[in-house]
């Protein structure tokens, strides 16, 4: 009897310990991860560019998206500011921060798997409102409106419906209307009164999309679909009315390439046999990195380059010249400082651990680097 009672007590104790452990874990999970700060640069109180936000995508299905901020006026890099400022939001910023943008006094963060656009006060990072949009992807702005691409369908659904662009009023923060485009739309850009959307069809590899949809902003209707190539992704505009759009190919026998569209005619005008994975355009220069699978080693190899968009030629000049590129495991996000023209590029490493942000001067030499959140990806600059 005593032996049975002893066993019962031990079992009961084990259950209590297990429950306590679960409760402790839950409490720990609910507790916001504290902000971290480090002095990175000499302070510049008169900086024209006050700083920039960097959204870290985080690991899918782990609610690890996060927001960092570099304050040029104080020289301080701040990690994970969202959770610190918004402790009442239980799951933090959410699952996969896919894009970020500033319009007026508000900061917009597109959180893909969490199906929302977070609207924050640009000065503090405090949440103003959450706008729910299923499987949202990228955002841009014009004339008091925000435009957001969205897949609508769930990940991996080959029968997913066509995607949409949602129009959001930036004062009321309410969705006003939406227009249907191709399946799984990605980046979007506005030139004049036309909005262009790169369609991927990525959920159905046997039937990729291959068009850029053209939306007239006045009527908010699709007026044309431009045939380009399969599985489109990046879409950037230069100052001459041209668009640079990338195709990811089919990852097998159809290679990734980059194409140029003339928005005056909405026709293709040039093809670059480059596997461009990400790019940004500043003035006459496009900065890009490209990845290609080496069949011999079965590993991806990365290259970094520049393109003159005025004459549409690849330059011999590189934006990394000091050998630091050999230390970058997985290049990911890229941006150009609007004033200094420094190149900012992120390293996502293994996609599971904190990444690194690098800054290079105009001669391609590393100026500084800093640890970020997981999968650092998208930038938004803040002006005084």
Helices and strands as residue ranges (DSSP letters): H 2-30, E 36-39, E 49-56, E 66-71, E 76-79, H 81-85, E 97-103, E 106-111, E 116-121, E 127-132, E 136-142, E 145-150, E 164-169, E 175-180, E 185-191, E 194-199, G 205-207, E 211-216, E 221-227, E 232-237, E 242-247, E 257-262, E 267-272, E 276-282, E 285-294, E 299-308, E 313-314, G 324-327, E 331-336, E 343-347, E 354-360, E 366-374, E 376-383
